[in-house]
Amino acid sequence: MSEASAPNTPRTPNEVSSNRLLRTTLLWSAVVTAGLAVVGAIVGFAVAGTSGLWSALVAVLLAAVFLGLTAGSILVANRWHGDPLYTPIFFGAVMGGWIVKFALFIVVLLVLRGAPWLNGTVFFVALVVSVIASLAIDVVVMLKMRVPHVGDVSLPTLADIIHEARRPALPEEAPTPPEEGTDPPAAAATDETRPRG
């Protein structure tokens, strides 16, 4: 049998169709984060001086890290697409990313809680604007991108179909005749007694 017609040859796994979407989201988020950092620094400095500048920069950076961790963890997990352990790796990476975000959130709250340089109002407004911008990016990317519904399914090749057709059929087991003195099976009895019309 030739190499081309060998059945079930290991194929290199296709890239997961959502990877393009996630990369585009991360790219746009990075661009918008840079823009928000510049605008937030200028507005924060104008409103509250250097404390407003640093508060806006920390809030924008914090939002970018938190929102980028989910897409990043999914992209990392998708590298194992096609592996038999892909599903546990995927959920482990995503759940691990959420746990890291939760722990990081607690640490940041504890560190920033008593910081004298932090302007709470500027920090809050910059954080909310960053989160809303990120959600808007997600919506726009989802609406603009075309991701196939069945893009990650691996269909059989022509060689697989030909090999399956050429494989000899398994011989069917012949029914064993009933032993003497026993009643025929119920299905056979009903067939014999059924009137033919």
Contact map, one row per residue, 1 for C-alpha under 8 A:
11101100000000000000000000000000000000000000000000000000000000000000000000000000000000000000000000000000000000000000000000000000000000000000000000000000000000000000000000000000000000000000000000000
11111100000000000000000000000000000000000000000000000000000000000000000000000000000000000000000000000000000000000000000000000000000000000000000000000000000000000000000000000000000000000000000000000
11111100000000000000000000000000000000000000000000000000000000000000000000000000000000000000000000000000000000000000000000000000000000000000000000000000000000000000000000000000000000000000000000000
01111100000000000000000000000000000000000000000000000000000000000000000000000000000000000000000000000000000000000000000000000000000000000000000000000000000000100000000000000000000000000000000000000
11111110000000000000000000000000000000000000000000000000000000000000000000000000000000000000000000000000000000000000000000000000000000000000000000000000000000110110000000000000000000000000000000000
11111111100000000000000000000000000000000000000000000000000000000000000000000000000000000000000000000000000000000000000000000000000000000000000000000000000000110010000000000000000000000000000000000
00001111100000000000000000000000000000000000000000000000000000000000000000000000000000000000000000000000000000000000000000000000000000000000000000000000000000110010000000000000000000000000000000000
00000111110000000000000000000000000000000000000000000000000000000000000000000000000000000000000000000000000000000000000000000000000000000000000000000000000000010000000000000000000000000000000000000
00000111111000000000000000000000000000000000000000000000000000000000000000000000000000000000000000000000000000000000000000000000000000000000000000000000000000000000000000000000000000000000000000000
00000001111100000000000000000000000000000000000000000000000000000000000000000000000000000000000000000000000000000000000000000000000000000000000000000000000000000000000000000000000000000000000000000
00000000111110000000000000000000000000000000000000000000000000000000000000000000000000000000000000000000000000000000000000000000000000000000000000000000000000000000000000000000000000000000000000000
00000000011111000000000000000000000000000000000000000000000000000000000000000000000000000000000000000000000000000000000000000000000000000000000000000000000000000000000000000000000000000000000000000
00000000001111100000000000000000000000000000000000000000000000000000000000000000110000000000000000000000000000000000000000000000000000000000000000000000000000000000000000000000000000000000000000000
00000000000111110000000000000000000000000000000000000000000000000000000000000000110000000000000000000000000000000000000000000000000000000000000000000001000000000000000000000000000000000000000000000
00000000000011111010000000000000000000000000000000000000000000000000000000000110100000000000000000000000000000000000000000000000000000000000000000000001000000000000000000000000000000000000000000000
00000000000001111110000000000000000000000000000000000000000000000000000000000100100000000000000000000000000000000000000000000000000000000000000000000011000000000000000000000000000000000000000000000
00000000000000111111100000000000000000000000000000000000000000000000000000000000000000000000000000000000000000000000000000000000000000000000000000110011000000000000000000000000000000000000000000000
00000000000000011111110000000000000000000000000000000000000000000000000000000000000000000000000000000000000000000000000000000000000000000000000000100000000000000000000000000000000000000000000000000
00000000000000111111111000000000000000000000000000000000000000000000000000100100000000000000000000000000000000000000000000000000000000000000000000000000000000000000000000000000000000000000000000000
00000000000000001111111100000000000000000000000000000000000000000000000000000000000000000000000000000000000000000000000000000000000000000000000000000000000000000000000000000000000000000000000000000
00000000000000001111111110000000000000000000000000000000000000000000000000000000000000000000000000000000000000000000000000000000000000000000110010100000000000000000000000000000000000000000000000000
00000000000000000111111111000000000000000000000000000000000000000000001100100000000000000000000000000000000000000000000000000000000000000000000000000000000000000000000000000000000000000000000000000
00000000000000000011111111100000000000000000000000000000000000000000000000000000000000000000000000000000000000000000000000000000000000000000000000000000000000000000000000000000000000000000000000000
00000000000000000001111111110000000000000000000000000000000000000000000000000000000000000000000000000000000000000000000000000000000000000000100000000000000000000000000000000000000000000000000000000
00000000000000000000111111111000000000000000000000000000000000000000000000000000000000000000000000000000000000000000000000000000000000001100100000000000000000000000000000000000000000000000000000000
00000000000000000000011111111100000000000000000000000000000000000001001000000000000000000000000000000000000000000000000000000000000000000000000000000000000000000000000000000000000000000000000000000
00000000000000000000001111111110000000000000000000000000000000000000000000000000000000000000000000000000000000000000000000000000000000000000000000000000000000000000000000000000000000000000000000000
00000000000000000000000111111111000000000000000000000000000000000000000000000000000000000000000000000000000000000000000000000000000000001000000000000000000000000000000000000000000000000000000000000
00000000000000000000000011111111100000000000000000000000000000010001000000000000000000000000000000000000000000000000000000000000000001001000000000000000000000000000000000000000000000000000000000000
00000000000000000000000001111111110000000000000000000000000000010000000000000000000000000000000000000000000000000000000000000000000000000000000000000000000000000000000000000000000000000000000000000
00000000000000000000000000111111111000000000000000000000000000000000000000000000000000000000000000000000000000000000000000000000000000000000000000000000000000000000000000000000000000000000000000000
00000000000000000000000000011111111100000000000000000000000000000000000000000000000000000000000000000000000000000000000000000000000010000000000000000000000000000000000000000000000000000000000000000
00000000000000000000000000001111111110000000000000000000000110010000000000000000000000000000000000000000000000000000000000000000010000000000000000000000000000000000000000000000000000000000000000000
00000000000000000000000000000111111111000000000000000000000000000000000000000000000000000000000000000000000000000000000000000000000000000000000000000000000000000000000000000000000000000000000000000
00000000000000000000000000000011111111100000000000000000000000000000000000000000000000000000000000000000000000000000000000000000000000000000000000000000000000000000000000000000000000000000000000000
00000000000000000000000000000001111111110000000000000000000100000000000000000000000000000000000000000000000000000000000000000000010000000000000000000000000000000000000000000000000000000000000000000
00000000000000000000000000000000111111111000000000000001100110000000000000000000000000000000000000000000000000000000000000000000000000000000000000000000000000000000000000000000000000000000000000000
00000000000000000000000000000000011111111100000000000000000000000000000000000000000000000000000000000000000000000000000000000000000000000000000000000000000000000000000000000000000000000000000000000
00000000000000000000000000000000001111111110000000000000000000000000000000000000000000000000000000000000000000000000000000000000000000000000000000000000000000000000000000000000000000000000000000000
00000000000000000000000000000000000111111111000000001001100100000000000000000000000000000000000000000000000000000000000000000100000000000000000000000000000000000000000000000000000000000000000000000
00000000000000000000000000000000000011111111100000011101100000000000000000000000000000000000000000000000000000000000000000000000000000000000000000000000000000000000000000000000000000000000000000000
00000000000000000000000000000000000001111111110000001000000000000000000000000000000000000000000000000000000000000000000000000000000000000000000000000000000000000000000000000000000000000000000000000
00000000000000000000000000000000000000111111111000011000000000000000000000000000000000000000000000000000000000000000000000000000000000000000000000000000000000000000000000000000000000000000000000000
00000000000000000000000000000000000000011111111111111111000000000000000000000000000000000000000000000000000000000000000001000000000000000000000000000000000000000000000000000000000000000000000000000
00000000000000000000000000000000000000001111111111111000000000000000000000000000000000000000000000000000000000000000000000000000000000000000000000000000000000000000000000000000000000000000000000000
00000000000000000000000000000000000000000111111110010000000000000000000000000000000000000000000000000000000000000000000000000000000000000000000000000000000000000000000000000000000000000000000000000
00000000000000000000000000000000000000000011111110010000000000000000000000000000000000000000000000000000000000000000000000000000000000000000000000000000000000000000000000000000000000000000000000000
00000000000000000000000000000000000000000001111111111000000000000000000000000000000000000000000000000000000000000000001001000000000000000000000000000000000000000000000000000000000000000000000000000
00000000000000000000000000000000000000000001111111111000000000000000000000000000000000000000000000000000000000000000000000000000000000000000000000000000000000000000000000000000000000000000000000000
00000000000000000000000000000000000000000001100111111100000000000000000000000000000000000000000000000000000000000000000000000000000000000000000000000000000000000000000000000000000000000000000000000
00000000000000000000000000000000000000000001100111111110000000000000000000000000000000000000000000000000000000000000111000000000000000000000000000000000000000000000000000000000000000000000000000000
00000000000000000000000000000000000000001011111111111111000000000000000000000000000000000000000000000000000000000000011001100000000000000000000000000000000000000000000000000000000000000000000000000
00000000000000000000000000000000000000011111100111111111100000000000000000000000000000000000000000000000000000000000000000000000000000000000000000000000000000000000000000000000000000000000000000000
00000000000000000000000000000000000000001001000001111111110000000000000000000000000000000000000000000000000000000000110000000000000000000000000000000000000000000000000000000000000000000000000000000
00000000000000000000000000000000000000000001000000111111111000000000000000000000000000000000000000000000000000000000111101100000000000000000000000000000000000000000000000000000000000000000000000000
00000000000000000000000000000000000010011001000000011111111100000000000000000000000000000000000000000000000000000000000001100110000000000000000000000000000000000000000000000000000000000000000000000
00000000000000000000000000000000000010011000000000001111111110000000000000000000000000000000000000000000000000000000000000000000000000000000000000000000000000000000000000000000000000000000000000000
00000000000000000000000000000000000000000000000000000111111111000000000000000000000000000000000000000000000000000000000000100000000000000000000000000000000000000000000000000000000000000000000000000
00000000000000000000000000000000000000000000000000000011111111100000000000000000000000000000000000000000000000000000000000110110010000000000000000000000000000000000000000000000000000000000000000000
00000000000000000000000000000000100110010000000000000001111111110000000000000000000000000000000000000000000000000000000000000110010000000000000000000000000000000000000000000000000000000000000000000
00000000000000000000000000000000100010000000000000000000111111111000000000000000000000000000000000000000000000000000000000000000000000000000000000000000000000000000000000000000000000000000000000000
00000000000000000000000000000000000000000000000000000000011111111100000000000000000000000000000000000000000000000000000000000010000000000000000000000000000000000000000000000000000000000000000000000
00000000000000000000000000000000000000000000000000000000001111111110000000000000000000000000000000000000000000000000000000000010011000000000000000000000000000000000000000000000000000000000000000000
00000000000000000000000000001100100000000000000000000000000111111111000000000000000000000000000000000000000000000000000000000000010000000000000000000000000000000000000000000000000000000000000000000
00000000000000000000000000000000000000000000000000000000000011111111100000000000000000000000000000000000000000000000000000000000000000000000000000000000000000000000000000000000000000000000000000000
00000000000000000000000000000000000000000000000000000000000001111111110000000000000000000000000000001000000000000000000000000000000000000000000000000000000000000000000000000000000000000000000000000
00000000000000000000000000000000000000000000000000000000000000111111111000000000000000000000000000000000000000000000000000000000001001000000000000000000000000000000000000000000000000000000000000000
00000000000000000000000001001000000000000000000000000000000000011111111100000000000000000000000000000000000000000000000000000000000000000000000000000000000000000000000000000000000000000000000000000
00000000000000000000000000000000000000000000000000000000000000001111111110000000000000000000000011001000000000000000000000000000000000000000000000000000000000000000000000000000000000000000000000000
00000000000000000000000000000000000000000000000000000000000000000111111111000000000000000000010011000000000000000000000000000000000000000000000000000000000000000000000000000000000000000000000000000
00000000000000000000010001000000000000000000000000000000000000000011111111100000000000000000000000000000000000000000000000000000000000000000000000000000000000000000000000000000000000000000000000000
00000000000000000000010000000000000000000000000000000000000000000001111111110000000000000000000000000000000000000000000000000000000000000000000000000000000000000000000000000000000000000000000000000
00000000000000000000000000000000000000000000000000000000000000000000111111111000000000000000110010000000000000000000000000000000000000000000000000000000000000000000000000000000000000000000000000000
00000000000000000000000000000000000000000000000000000000000000000000011111111100000000000100110000000000000000000000000000000000000000000000000000000000000000000000000000000000000000000000000000000
00000000000000000010010000000000000000000000000000000000000000000000001111111110000000000000000000000000000000000000000000000000000000000000000000000000000000000000000000000000000000000000000000000
00000000000000000000000000000000000000000000000000000000000000000000000111111110000000000000100000000000000000000000000000000000000000000000000000000000000000000000000000000000000000000000000000000
00000000000000000000000000000000000000000000000000000000000000000000000011111111100001001100110000000000000000000000000000000000000000000000000000000000000000000000000000000000000000000000000000000
00000000000000110010000000000000000000000000000000000000000000000000000001111111100001000100000000000000000000000000000000000000000000000000000000000000000000000000000000000000000000000000000000000
00000000000000100000000000000000000000000000000000000000000000000000000000111111100000000000000000000000000000000000000000000000000000000000000000000000000000000000000000000000000000000000000000000
00000000000000000000000000000000000000000000000000000000000000000000000000001111111011001000000000000000000000000000000000000000000000000000000000000000000000000000000000000000000000000000000000000
00000000000011110000000000000000000000000000000000000000000000000000000000001111111001000000000000000000000000000000000000000000000000000000000000000000000000000000000000000000000000000000000000000
00000000000011000000000000000000000000000000000000000000000000000000000000000001111101000000000000000000000000000000000000000000000000000000000000000000000000000000000000000000000000000000000000000
00000000000000000000000000000000000000000000000000000000000000000000000000000001111111000000000000000000000000000000000000000000000000000000000000000000000000000000000000000000000000000000000000000
00000000000000000000000000000000000000000000000000000000000000000000000000000000011111100000000000000000000000000000000000000000000000000000000000000000000000000000000000000000000000000000000000000
00000000000000000000000000000000000000000000000000000000000000000000000000000001001111111000000000000000000000000000000000000000000000000000000000000000000000000000000000000000000000000000000000000
00000000000000000000000000000000000000000000000000000000000000000000000000001101111111111100000000000000000000000000000000000000000000000000000000000000000000000000000000000000000000000000000000000
00000000000000000000000000000000000000000000000000000000000000000000000000000000000111111110000000000000000000000000000000000000000000000000000000000000000000000000000000000000000000000000000000000
00000000000000000000000000000000000000000000000000000000000000000000000000000000000011111111000000000000000000000000000000000000000000000000000000000000000000000000000000000000000000000000000000000
00000000000000000000000000000000000000000000000000000000000000000000000000001001000011111111100000000000000000000000000000000000000000000000000000000000000000000000000000000000000000000000000000000
00000000000000000000000000000000000000000000000000000000000000000000000001001100000001111111110000000000000000000000000000000000000000000000000000000000000000000000000000000000000000000000000000000
00000000000000000000000000000000000000000000000000000000000000000000000000000000000000111111111000000000000000000000000000000000000000000000000000000000000000000000000000000000000000000000000000000
00000000000000000000000000000000000000000000000000000000000000000000000000000000000000011111111100000000000000000000000000000000000000000000000000000000000000000000000000000000000000000000000000000
00000000000000000000000000000000000000000000000000000000000000000000000011011000000000001111111110000000000000000000000000000000000000000000000000000000000000000000000000000000000000000000000000000
00000000000000000000000000000000000000000000000000000000000000000000010011001000000000000111111111000000000000000000000000000000000000000000000000000000000000000000000000000000000000000000000000000
00000000000000000000000000000000000000000000000000000000000000000000000000000000000000000011111111100000000000000000000000000000000000000000000000000000000000000000000000000000000000000000000000000
00000000000000000000000000000000000000000000000000000000000000000000000000000000000000000001111111110000000000000000000000000000000000000000000000000000000000000000000000000000000000000000000000000
00000000000000000000000000000000000000000000000000000000000000000000110010000000000000000000111111111000000000000000000000000000000000000000000000000000000000000000000000000000000000000000000000000
00000000000000000000000000000000000000000000000000000000000000000000110000000000000000000000011111111100000000000000000000000000000000000000000000000000000000000000000000000000000000000000000000000
00000000000000000000000000000000000000000000000000000000000000000000000000000000000000000000001111111110000000000000000000000000000000000000000000000000000000000000000000000000000000000000000000000
00000000000000000000000000000000000000000000000000000000000000000000000000000000000000000000000111111111000000000000000000000000000000000000000000000000000000000000000000000000000000000000000000000
00000000000000000000000000000000000000000000000000000000000000000100100000000000000000000000000011111111100000000000000000000000000000000000000000000000000000000000000000000000000000000000000000000
00000000000000000000000000000000000000000000000000000000000000000000000000000000000000000000000001111111110000000000000000000000000000000000000000000000000000000000000000000000000000000000000000000
00000000000000000000000000000000000000000000000000000000000000000000000000000000000000000000000000111111111000000000000000000000000000000000000000000000000000000000000000000000000000000000000000000
00000000000000000000000000000000000000000000000000000000000000000000000000000000000000000000000000011111111100000000000000000000000000000000000000000000000000000000000000000000000000000000000000000
00000000000000000000000000000000000000000000000000000000000000000000000000000000000000000000000000001111111110000000000000000000000000000000000000000000000000000000000000000000000000000000000000000
00000000000000000000000000000000000000000000000000000000000000000000000000000000000000000000000000000111111111000000000000000000000000000000000000000000000000000000000000000000000000000000000000000
00000000000000000000000000000000000000000000000000000000000000000000000000000000000000000000000000000011111111100000000000000000000000000000000000000000000000000000000000000000000000000000000000000
00000000000000000000000000000000000000000000000000000000000000000000000000000000000000000000000000000001111111110000000000000000000000000000000000000000000000000000000000000000000000000000000000000
00000000000000000000000000000000000000000000000000000000000000000000000000000000000000000000000000000000111111111000000000000000000000000000000000000000000000000000000000000000000000000000000000000
00000000000000000000000000000000000000000000000000000000000000000000000000000000000000000000000000000000011111111100000000000000000000000000000000000000000000000000000000000000000000000000000000000
00000000000000000000000000000000000000000000000000000000000000000000000000000000000000000000000000000000001111111110000000000000000000000000000000000000000000000000000000000000000000000000000000000
00000000000000000000000000000000000000000000000000000000000000000000000000000000000000000000000000000000000111111110010000000000000000000000000000000000000000000000000000000000000000000000000000000
00000000000000000000000000000000000000000000000000000000000000000000000000000000000000000000000000000000000011111110000000000000000000000000000000000000000000000000000000000000000000000000000000000
00000000000000000000000000000000000000000000000000000000000000000000000000000000000000000000000000000000000001111111000000000000000000000000000000000000000000000000000000000000000000000000000000000
00000000000000000000000000000000000000000000000000000000000000000000000000000000000000000000000000000000000000111111110000000000000000000000000000000000000000000000000000000000000000000000000000000
00000000000000000000000000000000000000000000000000000000000000000000000000000000000000000000000000000000000000000111110000000000000000000000000000000000000000000000000000000000000000000000000000000
00000000000000000000000000000000000000000000000000100110000000000000000000000000000000000000000000000000000000000011111000000000000000000000000000000000000000000000000000000000000000000000000000000
00000000000000000000000000000000000000000000000000110110000000000000000000000000000000000000000000000000000000010011111100100000000000000000000000000000000000000000000000000000000000000000000000000
00000000000000000000000000000000000000000000000100110010000000000000000000000000000000000000000000000000000000000000111111100000000000000000000000000000000000000000000000000000000000000000000000000
00000000000000000000000000000000000000000000000000000010000000000000000000000000000000000000000000000000000000000000011111110000000000000000000000000000000000000000000000000000000000000000000000000
00000000000000000000000000000000000000000000000000000000000000000000000000000000000000000000000000000000000000000000001111111000000000000000000000000000000000000000000000000000000000000000000000000
00000000000000000000000000000000000000000001000100010011000000000000000000000000000000000000000000000000000000000000001111111100000000000000000000000000000000000000000000000000000000000000000000000
00000000000000000000000000000000000000000000000000010011011000000000000000000000000000000000000000000000000000000000011111111110000000000000000000000000000000000000000000000000000000000000000000000
00000000000000000000000000000000000000000000000000000000001000000000000000000000000000000000000000000000000000000000000111111111000000000000000000000000000000000000000000000000000000000000000000000
00000000000000000000000000000000000000000000000000000000000000000000000000000000000000000000000000000000000000000000000011111111100000000000000000000000000000000000000000000000000000000000000000000
00000000000000000000000000000000000000010000000000000001001100000000000000000000000000000000000000000000000000000000000001111111110000000000000000000000000000000000000000000000000000000000000000000
00000000000000000000000000000000000000000000000000000001001101100000000000000000000000000000000000000000000000000000000000111111111000000000000000000000000000000000000000000000000000000000000000000
00000000000000000000000000000000000000000000000000000000000000000000000000000000000000000000000000000000000000000000000000011111111100000000000000000000000000000000000000000000000000000000000000000
00000000000000000000000000000000000000000000000000000000000000000000000000000000000000000000000000000000000000000000000000001111111110000000000000000000000000000000000000000000000000000000000000000
00000000000000000000000000000000100100000000000000000000001100110000000000000000000000000000000000000000000000000000000000000111111111000000000000000000000000000000000000000000000000000000000000000
00000000000000000000000000000000000000000000000000000000000000100010000000000000000000000000000000000000000000000000000000000011111111100000000000000000000000000000000000000000000000000000000000000
00000000000000000000000000000000000000000000000000000000000000000000000000000000000000000000000000000000000000000000000000000001111111110000000000000000000000000000000000000000000000000000000000000
00000000000000000000000000000001000000000000000000000000000000000000000000000000000000000000000000000000000000000000000000000000111111111000000000000000000000000000000000000000000000000000000000000
00000000000000000000000000001000000000000000000000000000000000000010000000000000000000000000000000000000000000000000000000000000011111111100000000000000000000000000000000000000000000000000000000000
00000000000000000000000000000000000000000000000000000000000000000000000000000000000000000000000000000000000000000000000000000000001111111110000000000000000000000000000000000000000000000000000000000
00000000000000000000000000000000000000000000000000000000000000000000000000000000000000000000000000000000000000000000000000000000000111111111000000000000000000000000000000000000000000000000000000000
00000000000000000000000010011000000000000000000000000000000000000000000000000000000000000000000000000000000000000000000000000000000011111111100000000000000000000000000000000000000000000000000000000
00000000000000000000000010000000000000000000000000000000000000000000000000000000000000000000000000000000000000000000000000000000000001111111110000000000000000000000000000000000000000000000000000000
00000000000000000000000000000000000000000000000000000000000000000000000000000000000000000000000000000000000000000000000000000000000000111111111000000000000000000000000000000000000000000000000000000
00000000000000000000000000000000000000000000000000000000000000000000000000000000000000000000000000000000000000000000000000000000000000011111111100000000000000000000000000000000000000000000000000000
00000000000000000000100110000000000000000000000000000000000000000000000000000000000000000000000000000000000000000000000000000000000000001111111110000000000000000000000000000000000000000000000000000
00000000000000000000100000000000000000000000000000000000000000000000000000000000000000000000000000000000000000000000000000000000000000000111111110000000000000000000000000000000000000000000000000000
00000000000000000000000000000000000000000000000000000000000000000000000000000000000000000000000000000000000000000000000000000000000000000011111111000000000000000000000000000000000000000000000000000
00000000000000000000000000000000000000000000000000000000000000000000000000000000000000000000000000000000000000000000000000000000000000000001111111000000000000000000000000000000000000000000000000000
00000000000000000000100000000000000000000000000000000000000000000000000000000000000000000000000000000000000000000000000000000000000000000000111111100000000000000000000000000000000000000000000000000
00000000000000000000000000000000000000000000000000000000000000000000000000000000000000000000000000000000000000000000000000000000000000000000001111110000000000000000000000000000000000000000000000000
00000000000000001100100000000000000000000000000000000000000000000000000000000000000000000000000000000000000000000000000000000000000000000000000011111010000000000000000000000000000000000000000000000
00000000000000001000000000000000000000000000000000000000000000000000000000000000000000000000000000000000000000000000000000000000000000000000000001111110000000000000000000000000000000000000000000000
00000000000000000000000000000000000000000000000000000000000000000000000000000000000000000000000000000000000000000000000000000000000000000000000000111110000000000000000000000000000000000000000000000
00000000000000000000000000000000000000000000000000000000000000000000000000000000000000000000000000000000000000000000000000000000000000000000000000011111100000000000000000000000000000000000000000000
00000000000000011000000000000000000000000000000000000000000000000000000000000000000000000000000000000000000000000000000000000000000000000000000000111111100000000000000000000000000000000000000000000
00000000000001111000000000000000000000000000000000000000000000000000000000000000000000000000000000000000000000000000000000000000000000000000000000000111110000000000000000000000000000000000000000000
00000000000000000000000000000000000000000000000000000000000000000000000000000000000000000000000000000000000000000000000000000000000000000000000000000111111000000000000000000000000000000000000000000
00000000000000000000000000000000000000000000000000000000000000000000000000000000000000000000000000000000000000000000000000000000000000000000000000000001111100000000000000000000000000000000000000000
00000000000000000000000000000000000000000000000000000000000000000000000000000000000000000000000000000000000000000000000000000000000000000000000000000000111110000000000000000000000000000000000000000
00000000000000000000000000000000000000000000000000000000000000000000000000000000000000000000000000000000000000000000000000000000000000000000000000000000011111011000000000000000000000000000000000000
00000000000000000000000000000000000000000000000000000000000000000000000000000000000000000000000000000000000000000000000000000000000000000000000000000000001111111000000000000000000000000000000000000
00000000000000000000000000000000000000000000000000000000000000000000000000000000000000000000000000000000000000000000000000000000000000000000000000000000000111111100000000000000000000000000000000000
00011110000000000000000000000000000000000000000000000000000000000000000000000000000000000000000000000000000000000000000000000000000000000000000000000000000011111110000000000000000000000000000000000
00001111000000000000000000000000000000000000000000000000000000000000000000000000000000000000000000000000000000000000000000000000000000000000000000000000000111111111000000000000000000000000000000000
00000000000000000000000000000000000000000000000000000000000000000000000000000000000000000000000000000000000000000000000000000000000000000000000000000000000111111111100000000000000000000000000000000
00001000000000000000000000000000000000000000000000000000000000000000000000000000000000000000000000000000000000000000000000000000000000000000000000000000000001111111110000000000000000000000000000000
00001110000000000000000000000000000000000000000000000000000000000000000000000000000000000000000000000000000000000000000000000000000000000000000000000000000000111111111000000000000000000000000000000
00000000000000000000000000000000000000000000000000000000000000000000000000000000000000000000000000000000000000000000000000000000000000000000000000000000000000011111111000000000000000000000000000000
00000000000000000000000000000000000000000000000000000000000000000000000000000000000000000000000000000000000000000000000000000000000000000000000000000000000000001111111000000000000000000000000000000
00000000000000000000000000000000000000000000000000000000000000000000000000000000000000000000000000000000000000000000000000000000000000000000000000000000000000000111111100000000000000000000000000000
00000000000000000000000000000000000000000000000000000000000000000000000000000000000000000000000000000000000000000000000000000000000000000000000000000000000000000011111110000000000000000000000000000
00000000000000000000000000000000000000000000000000000000000000000000000000000000000000000000000000000000000000000000000000000000000000000000000000000000000000000000011111000000000000000000000000000
00000000000000000000000000000000000000000000000000000000000000000000000000000000000000000000000000000000000000000000000000000000000000000000000000000000000000000000001111100000000000000000000000000
00000000000000000000000000000000000000000000000000000000000000000000000000000000000000000000000000000000000000000000000000000000000000000000000000000000000000000000000111110000000000000000000000000
00000000000000000000000000000000000000000000000000000000000000000000000000000000000000000000000000000000000000000000000000000000000000000000000000000000000000000000000011111000000000000000000000000
00000000000000000000000000000000000000000000000000000000000000000000000000000000000000000000000000000000000000000000000000000000000000000000000000000000000000000000000001111100000000000000000000000
00000000000000000000000000000000000000000000000000000000000000000000000000000000000000000000000000000000000000000000000000000000000000000000000000000000000000000000000000111110000000000000000000000
00000000000000000000000000000000000000000000000000000000000000000000000000000000000000000000000000000000000000000000000000000000000000000000000000000000000000000000000000011111000000000000000000000
00000000000000000000000000000000000000000000000000000000000000000000000000000000000000000000000000000000000000000000000000000000000000000000000000000000000000000000000000001111100000000000000000000
00000000000000000000000000000000000000000000000000000000000000000000000000000000000000000000000000000000000000000000000000000000000000000000000000000000000000000000000000000111110000000000000000000
00000000000000000000000000000000000000000000000000000000000000000000000000000000000000000000000000000000000000000000000000000000000000000000000000000000000000000000000000000011111000000000000000000
00000000000000000000000000000000000000000000000000000000000000000000000000000000000000000000000000000000000000000000000000000000000000000000000000000000000000000000000000000001111101110000000000000
00000000000000000000000000000000000000000000000000000000000000000000000000000000000000000000000000000000000000000000000000000000000000000000000000000000000000000000000000000000111111000000000000000
00000000000000000000000000000000000000000000000000000000000000000000000000000000000000000000000000000000000000000000000000000000000000000000000000000000000000000000000000000000011111000000000000000
00000000000000000000000000000000000000000000000000000000000000000000000000000000000000000000000000000000000000000000000000000000000000000000000000000000000000000000000000000000001111100000000000000
00000000000000000000000000000000000000000000000000000000000000000000000000000000000000000000000000000000000000000000000000000000000000000000000000000000000000000000000000000000011111110000000000000
00000000000000000000000000000000000000000000000000000000000000000000000000000000000000000000000000000000000000000000000000000000000000000000000000000000000000000000000000000000010011111000000000000
00000000000000000000000000000000000000000000000000000000000000000000000000000000000000000000000000000000000000000000000000000000000000000000000000000000000000000000000000000000010001111101100000000
00000000000000000000000000000000000000000000000000000000000000000000000000000000000000000000000000000000000000000000000000000000000000000000000000000000000000000000000000000000000000111111100000000
00000000000000000000000000000000000000000000000000000000000000000000000000000000000000000000000000000000000000000000000000000000000000000000000000000000000000000000000000000000000000011111110000000
00000000000000000000000000000000000000000000000000000000000000000000000000000000000000000000000000000000000000000000000000000000000000000000000000000000000000000000000000000000000000001111111000000
00000000000000000000000000000000000000000000000000000000000000000000000000000000000000000000000000000000000000000000000000000000000000000000000000000000000000000000000000000000000000011111111100000
00000000000000000000000000000000000000000000000000000000000000000000000000000000000000000000000000000000000000000000000000000000000000000000000000000000000000000000000000000000000000011111111110000
00000000000000000000000000000000000000000000000000000000000000000000000000000000000000000000000000000000000000000000000000000000000000000000000000000000000000000000000000000000000000000111111111000
00000000000000000000000000000000000000000000000000000000000000000000000000000000000000000000000000000000000000000000000000000000000000000000000000000000000000000000000000000000000000000011111111000
00000000000000000000000000000000000000000000000000000000000000000000000000000000000000000000000000000000000000000000000000000000000000000000000000000000000000000000000000000000000000000001111111000
00000000000000000000000000000000000000000000000000000000000000000000000000000000000000000000000000000000000000000000000000000000000000000000000000000000000000000000000000000000000000000000111111100
00000000000000000000000000000000000000000000000000000000000000000000000000000000000000000000000000000000000000000000000000000000000000000000000000000000000000000000000000000000000000000000011111110
00000000000000000000000000000000000000000000000000000000000000000000000000000000000000000000000000000000000000000000000000000000000000000000000000000000000000000000000000000000000000000000000011111
00000000000000000000000000000000000000000000000000000000000000000000000000000000000000000000000000000000000000000000000000000000000000000000000000000000000000000000000000000000000000000000000001111
00000000000000000000000000000000000000000000000000000000000000000000000000000000000000000000000000000000000000000000000000000000000000000000000000000000000000000000000000000000000000000000000000111
